[in-house]
Amino acid sequence: MLWRERDLLGAVVSVLVEPRAESPGRLPAARPVAEALAALDEVQCRRRLGVDRAGVALGLPAGCTLADLAAAAPRPWDDLLRRHIVGLLEATSEVVAAADMSGSDGETGAGQGGVGLA
């Protein structure tokens, strides 16, 4: 699920960057951006549910974050989860940068926080 989220963040970057590569000044079409963001939103919702379930199994309160889960997880899961957090943050930064470059920040909402690590 975490890898899928990172892949979808990369897809959002591609959707935002490709039109500019083909024709400078061209904005990305709203539909592909919206579709990519909808798929990302679904995966993020599934991740939040999975993190919540795993957190409760580790004795964490419902609604814990991915960072909370990483802090409570036994080895090697703690390190793996921390690496995914870093990867998600990096991928989110790429989305924000691509949205800023394309001038579509308002359309995608990417500049408004992007991925929540709940």
N, C-alpha and C positions, 0 to 999 in steps of 0.2 A: 504494500500500500504506500509506503514512504517513497519507494523508487518510482511508483506510478505518479505520485504527486510531483516529484522532481522532473519526470519526463514531460508532464503536462505544463509545468512552468517553462520548460524549454520550448514546447510547442507554442505557447503564448508569445515568447520572444520571437520565434520564427514568423508567426503571423504578423507581428508588429514590424519586423525588420524587412521581410522579403519585398513588400511593395516599394519600399524606399530604395532597395538595391536595384530593382528593375527600372524604376523611374524616380529619380530624386525629386523630392517635394510631394510625392504621391502619398496620401494617407491610406492606412489599411482599411479594408472594407469592414464595416461594422459587424456584419453577420459572422464571418470566420472568427473575429475577435470574441464576439458574444458566445459562440459555440465552444471555443476553447476555454473561456472563463466559466461557462456552465459545467463543463466536464471537470474542471479544476475544483469548482465549488462542491460538486458531488463527492469527489475523492477526499477533499478536506473534511467534509461531514463524516465520511466513513472513518477517516483517521481519528477524528475527535471521539467518535464512539468507541473505536478500538483502544485508544489511549485511556479512555474512561474505564473500560472493562478491565484492562490490564492493571491500571492503577488501583482499582478496588481490590483486585486479586492480590496486590502487594500491600494492601492495608492503607492505601492513600484515599483521601476523600474523593467523592464523585466530583467531576469537573476539573481534575488535575490536568496539568499541562504536560506536553511532551518532555519539557525540561524537568518537571517534577518526576516523571516516570524514569527518565535517565538517571536521576539522582538516587532513586530507590531501587533500580534494577540491579540484579547480581551481574557479576562478570560473566561473559564478555558483552552482555546486552547493554550495559551502561555505556561502554565506549562506542558501540555500534549506534546507539540512539543519539549520543552526542555528535557523532560524525554526520548523522542525518540532519540534525538541527543545523549544523554549520552549512551543509549542502543546501538545505531549504532556504536559509538566509541568503546564501550566495545567489541561488537561482532567483529569489525574489528581488534582489538588487538588480539582477540582469533585466528582469521584467520592467522594473521601474525605470531603469536607464533607457530601455528600448521604447517605453511609452513616452518618456520625455523627448527622445530623439524624433519620434514620429509625430509628436504634437497631439497624440490621442489620449493623453492622460485622463481627461474628463470623460472620454467614452468608455475606457476600460476600467477605471477605478483602480488601476494598478498602483498609481502614485499615492493612494489613500491607505496604504498598509499592506496590500497584497496578501500574503499568507499569514494566517494566525497560527501560532504554534501551540494552540490549546490541545 
